[in-house]
């Protein structure tokens, strides 16, 4: 989201023409304050409202670029995180803002690379998926699934020695095995399943079901909230900063 004096506040832009250099400085400060102290917190509150237990990573996924007197525009947007750990915020939050088909997750790329899931499919959590406090499939279960399926997820996840004596002993102790089917058979949809052994039999439940489409409807009103808050907050902040600039000039 961009807060530009000429585009968003044309009435202020006209005042800048009449009032000169000090007004531009006041406008730059007010734009930066509005983006940092009003717009960003308001969008964070909107995230808390529309998302189910959003992580701190998600809440802190925005950056603010301040304005200056030669470029009277402040910006609030999603971090692309090119060198950090974790999925870049702009990759998984943009569909929540704009809607459309979501991108593949690491789990899905690993399953496709191992040819356990077709290239045009997505993995949707099912009844046997263990969710963490943020409503996501737990990291430990994803590691366990891919370990038993001998699929490598990639950097950032622990890799276990699938097929080793230790792994087999763990599987035997827990009584849980995972398997994947790429084509429907025996009444089971394509997906990843958990098979649990009991004293008198076994039970099979789906962990992930493979589907051909995974789309988001836009639920995060990023621009609507930001623009509404900016329209309310900026004029007052500009007046305060303009008064400071005039007082400073008199001194």
Legacy VTK file of the C-alpha trace (Angstrom):
# vtk DataFile Version 3.0
C-alpha trace
ASCII
DATASET POLYDATA
POINTS 251 float
0.000 0.000 0.000
1.326 3.415 -0.997
0.428 6.663 0.772
1.110 9.426 -1.695
0.258 13.059 -1.025
-0.771 13.800 -4.596
-2.853 10.629 -5.017
-4.330 10.110 -1.547
-4.490 13.661 -0.175
-4.874 16.136 -3.069
-6.130 18.869 -0.740
-2.821 18.672 1.158
-0.875 18.612 -2.103
-2.325 22.006 -2.993
-1.307 23.395 0.400
2.261 22.229 -0.231
2.389 24.340 -3.380
1.350 27.409 -1.397
3.454 26.813 1.726
6.818 25.713 0.333
9.734 23.644 1.618
8.726 23.355 5.279
5.337 21.954 4.302
7.011 19.194 2.305
9.096 18.210 5.299
5.999 18.190 7.530
4.123 16.071 4.977
6.973 13.540 4.785
7.053 13.148 8.567
3.263 12.851 8.757
3.161 10.242 5.972
5.804 8.135 7.709
4.047 8.381 11.061
0.708 7.465 9.496
2.165 4.401 7.774
4.160 3.229 10.795
1.910 4.157 13.725
-1.593 3.972 12.251
-1.831 1.886 9.077
0.487 -0.978 10.017
-1.060 -1.559 13.499
-4.563 -1.393 12.001
-3.733 -4.081 9.438
-2.140 -6.200 12.169
-5.401 -5.979 14.120
-7.288 -6.990 10.974
-5.016 -10.046 10.686
-5.862 -11.025 14.252
-9.540 -10.653 13.437
-9.721 -12.671 10.210
-7.039 -15.327 10.779
-7.303 -18.198 13.242
-4.512 -17.703 15.795
-1.994 -16.041 13.423
1.655 -16.603 14.240
3.990 -13.806 15.347
5.748 -14.331 12.008
2.520 -13.405 10.199
1.689 -10.462 12.464
5.185 -9.036 11.921
5.194 -9.747 8.183
4.956 -6.113 7.024
7.596 -3.474 6.455
7.252 0.301 6.340
9.226 2.513 3.991
9.152 6.107 5.128
8.608 9.193 3.000
11.025 12.060 2.463
10.532 15.624 1.226
11.675 14.750 -2.309
9.504 11.642 -2.465
6.251 12.297 -0.650
5.181 8.689 -0.482
5.256 6.128 2.350
4.749 2.424 1.755
3.374 -0.472 3.806
3.698 -3.928 2.280
4.621 -7.567 2.898
8.199 -8.675 3.418
9.640 -10.834 0.643
12.290 -12.251 3.009
14.787 -13.286 0.286
17.542 -14.330 2.700
15.621 -15.270 5.841
14.146 -18.543 7.026
10.542 -19.512 6.496
8.110 -18.903 3.656
8.215 -15.266 2.491
5.170 -13.391 3.737
4.276 -12.008 0.320
4.046 -15.557 -1.012
1.439 -16.867 1.416
-0.390 -13.672 2.394
-0.888 -12.153 -1.060
-3.562 -14.760 -1.966
-5.399 -13.803 1.235
-5.467 -10.206 -0.035
-6.076 -10.734 -3.746
-7.597 -14.238 -3.798
-6.758 -16.898 -6.382
-4.937 -20.203 -6.391
-2.332 -20.625 -3.682
1.255 -21.647 -4.358
2.730 -25.017 -3.540
3.974 -25.569 -0.005
7.213 -27.348 0.870
5.371 -30.548 1.751
3.677 -30.589 -1.646
6.909 -29.956 -3.534
8.538 -32.842 -1.654
5.651 -35.216 -2.401
5.706 -34.257 -6.068
9.483 -34.658 -6.287
9.108 -38.162 -4.823
6.328 -38.839 -7.390
3.835 -39.519 -4.634
1.563 -36.693 -5.759
0.758 -35.440 -9.248
2.207 -32.094 -10.409
-1.215 -30.440 -10.662
-2.371 -31.372 -7.155
-2.401 -29.837 -3.681
-2.393 -31.540 -0.270
-5.283 -30.499 2.000
-5.197 -31.457 5.729
-7.680 -34.175 6.682
-9.021 -35.716 9.885
-5.748 -37.340 11.042
-3.665 -34.184 10.602
-2.311 -32.916 13.925
-2.707 -29.158 14.159
-0.481 -26.899 16.230
-1.545 -23.885 18.286
-1.712 -21.770 15.116
-3.984 -24.169 13.235
-1.231 -25.498 10.955
-0.247 -29.134 10.522
2.459 -29.728 13.114
6.058 -29.643 12.012
6.776 -32.943 13.775
4.036 -34.785 11.884
5.193 -33.409 8.527
8.733 -34.594 9.280
7.440 -38.002 10.351
5.285 -38.373 7.238
8.038 -37.443 4.819
10.595 -39.540 6.693
8.504 -42.681 6.352
7.660 -41.855 2.728
11.365 -41.208 2.054
10.611 -37.758 0.668
13.031 -34.912 1.376
11.398 -31.658 2.416
14.490 -29.485 2.267
16.256 -26.899 4.390
14.733 -25.929 7.701
13.309 -29.336 8.550
15.019 -32.166 10.353
15.804 -35.169 8.185
15.630 -38.667 9.626
17.297 -41.848 8.463
14.326 -43.563 6.829
14.647 -47.331 6.815
17.268 -47.363 9.555
16.957 -49.740 12.496
16.278 -46.780 14.772
13.490 -45.484 12.533
11.919 -48.908 12.271
12.051 -49.289 16.052
10.321 -45.931 16.464
7.591 -46.932 14.024
7.073 -50.223 15.833
6.890 -48.492 19.224
4.399 -45.861 18.079
2.335 -48.322 16.086
1.839 -45.722 13.328
2.845 -45.914 9.681
2.166 -43.492 6.847
1.577 -44.329 3.204
0.582 -42.379 0.111
-1.566 -43.313 -2.854
-1.520 -41.309 -6.078
-4.633 -42.943 -7.570
-7.941 -43.739 -5.870
-8.235 -47.384 -4.871
-10.178 -49.549 -2.443
-12.451 -46.674 -1.570
-9.576 -44.331 -0.655
-9.025 -40.984 -2.342
-5.519 -40.008 -3.439
-3.651 -38.721 -0.414
-1.456 -39.528 2.583
-2.875 -41.906 5.158
-2.006 -42.969 8.676
-2.312 -46.630 9.601
-2.466 -47.268 13.342
-2.153 -50.743 14.815
-4.168 -51.801 17.834
-4.241 -55.008 19.834
-7.208 -56.297 17.836
-6.784 -54.710 14.432
-5.838 -51.584 12.536
-7.410 -48.261 11.577
-6.691 -46.109 8.528
-7.364 -42.360 8.514
-6.438 -39.647 5.989
-3.788 -37.103 6.963
-3.799 -35.212 3.649
-6.163 -35.504 0.695
-4.857 -34.597 -2.761
-7.067 -32.160 -4.675
-6.757 -30.508 -8.073
-7.445 -26.960 -6.857
-6.604 -25.012 -3.714
-7.888 -21.471 -3.938
-8.203 -18.600 -1.519
-11.015 -16.106 -1.407
-9.736 -12.673 -0.359
-10.360 -12.259 3.362
-7.659 -9.812 4.473
-8.881 -6.286 3.717
-5.349 -4.936 3.527
-5.960 -1.937 1.285
-9.457 -1.139 2.532
-8.336 -0.965 6.176
-5.136 0.868 5.347
-6.784 3.528 3.224
-9.603 4.116 5.717
-7.173 4.584 8.604
-4.844 6.776 6.544
-7.661 9.126 5.512
-8.564 9.610 9.166
-5.068 9.826 10.662
-2.960 11.743 8.140
-4.651 15.180 8.139
-4.291 15.552 11.903
-0.682 14.399 11.862
0.107 16.808 9.027
-1.417 19.741 10.916
0.670 18.908 14.010
3.906 18.630 12.007
3.095 21.799 10.040
2.591 23.720 13.296
5.976 22.467 14.512
7.631 23.539 11.238
6.114 27.036 11.419
7.171 27.441 15.067
10.692 26.281 14.210
10.902 28.762 11.315
9.871 31.644 13.586
12.626 30.756 16.032
LINES 1 252
251 0 1 2 3 4 5 6 7 8 9 10 11 12 13 14 15 16 17 18 19 20 21 22 23 24 25 26 27 28 29 30 31 32 33 34 35 36 37 38 39 40 41 42 43 44 45 46 47 48 49 50 51 52 53 54 55 56 57 58 59 60 61 62 63 64 65 66 67 68 69 70 71 72 73 74 75 76 77 78 79 80 81 82 83 84 85 86 87 88 89 90 91 92 93 94 95 96 97 98 99 100 101 102 103 104 105 106 107 108 109 110 111 112 113 114 115 116 117 118 119 120 121 122 123 124 125 126 127 128 129 130 131 132 133 134 135 136 137 138 139 140 141 142 143 144 145 146 147 148 149 150 151 152 153 154 155 156 157 158 159 160 161 162 163 164 165 166 167 168 169 170 171 172 173 174 175 176 177 178 179 180 181 182 183 184 185 186 187 188 189 190 191 192 193 194 195 196 197 198 199 200 201 202 203 204 205 206 207 208 209 210 211 212 213 214 215 216 217 218 219 220 221 222 223 224 225 226 227 228 229 230 231 232 233 234 235 236 237 238 239 240 241 242 243 244 245 246 247 248 249 250
